[in-house]
Amino acid sequence: MQAFMIVTALAALLSAFSTPVLAADLPKPVDCVAAYTSLDVTRSEALSSGSPWVGMFMSGAERMDFETRKNSLLQKFKPSGFDVATIANPLRKAMKEESLLARVSGSLSSQSIFSHQIAGVTLARACDQAYGFSPVLDAPPAPEVVLKHFTDLFAREDSDKAAHSKSLDDLGCSVRFMTAAGFSAGIAPVQQAMTQRAQAAAMRHMRATPGLTQEQTATMINRGVQELAAKLKGDEGRRVLMEDLNKCEARYGLPLTKAN
């Protein structure tokens, strides 16, 4: 009878989410729910916006079913009145902020980069192992690996920006002005102004390039306009063109064109 009472008492304790009787080294269900929820939301936001997250360095992280694992723990341990959002929000917000900061090179260090996301993955992995979820989430990448990725990425972006800025010479600016003129069809004053700027930039290029004819210059500009127009898609394309226009206008001391 005494043994039966002990088993019954243990079963009652195990059913309470707030005080599960588990081995000391096992993660608490409440912490696992927070980790699964935060990783699920962080992954969803990253994949929809293209922002970086720690899972991009982990095999299978994009397909891991965090939602099912969270729900499994909730069904097994959740008491009445438990609010998942309240528990998960602090970690979720910290993870989101890390994804934003990862795009700011001055904010990176091996000690801070994705520290909350790496901790969340480490915890989720321990939860997988503790509660029998399969497949078990891979171990998170070393911070040094993540840091090197972004350091190299920023170096490439800086190099690309430098090469792009160099391309905005007289010929490049003439191409931008002519492209803008084409996009301004139906707005006569804007189209005329852009065409005039394109012609002026083309003349500067010809004066700086002895032996270059008008026909050759026109051919290069037309080719450049076609190639550039093919790359400029949607709002991002218009934003890039506007930035280039403003750089060219600043180069020549012209009033800056404003986006409509």
Secondary structure, 3 states (H helix, E strand, C coil): CHHHHHHHHHHHHHCCCCCCCCCCCCCCHHHHHHHHHHHHHHHHHHHHHCCCCHHHHCCCCCCCCHHHHHHHHHHHHCCCCCCHHHHHHHHHHHHHHHHHHCCCHHHCCCCCCCHHHHHHHHHHHHHHHHHCCCCCCCCCCCHHHHHHHHHHHHHHHHHHHHHHHHHCCHHHHHHHHHHHHHHCCCCHHHHHHHHHHHHHHHHHHHHCCCCCCHHHHHHHHHHHHHHHHHHCCHHHHHHHHHHHHHHHHHHCCCCCCCCC
